[in-house]
Amino acid sequence: MKIGIIGSGKIGGNLGKLWAKAGHKVLFSSRHPEKLSKLVKEAGENTKALSISDTFKENADVYLLSMPFKAIDEISELYADDYSNTIIIDATNPYPERDGDLAKNVRDANYNASEYTAMKFGTAKTIKAFNTIKAEHLQNNAFRTSNKLTIPYATQDLDSMEIGKQLIEDIGFDALYIGNLSDTNIMDPDKAIYGKSLKRNNLKELVDSIRRY
């Protein structure tokens, strides 16, 4: 697959390196792509650095959103013609102290953060994943063959459910499907499974226990 990384920080950078190692073509992006040369060198072949605009014009199969939540409005509006009919993986989190009123309003609304992203990127199919795991856990636990950690994810449709599962398993994690985007409140900051790095059975037990009440 060709994967565009929108936001090449700790989560986006680590995921890009892991997906490249797994054999995917990875496009790292930044407002200043010339600053990503070290990341591209570390990631090896199958990777390159581009501007955000050029990354969207590459017609990738999947785009990972790993930038600050406050950038969602701007990016979705600027590049709407370029991500149409693709898959968006939303790894963002709304932090009011960083993202201001947008994050506060979304956290106070009757919809959750992933539903907001799906609404803004309405011509794409949205997957929510990789927003609950810490960057160091992602980096240090990839490509395990046993005692795998689990990445929870949610999707809008069956096609993106399979893509989400594949991209999680390709880098050596188990995948736990928790439902559609309306079910992702438990993945948000300060919620039940945010920041939890667990094996699949333990994570499923936690999710199931929450849903019983």
Secondary structure as UniProt FT lines:
FT   STRAND          2..6
FT   HELIX           10..21
FT   TURN            22..23
FT   STRAND          25..30
FT   HELIX           33..36
FT   HELIX           37..43
FT   TURN            45..46
FT   STRAND          47..51
FT   HELIX           52..57
FT   STRAND          62..65
FT   HELIX           69..71
FT   HELIX           72..78
FT   TURN            79..82
FT   TURN            84..85
FT   STRAND          87..90
FT   HELIX           96..108
FT   HELIX           113..120
FT   TURN            121..123
FT   STRAND          125..129
FT   HELIX           135..140
FT   TURN            142..143
FT   STRAND          150..155
FT   HELIX           158..169
FT   TURN            170..172
FT   STRAND          174..179
FT   HELIX           181..187
FT   TURN            189..190
FT   TURN            192..195
FT   HELIX           200..211
//
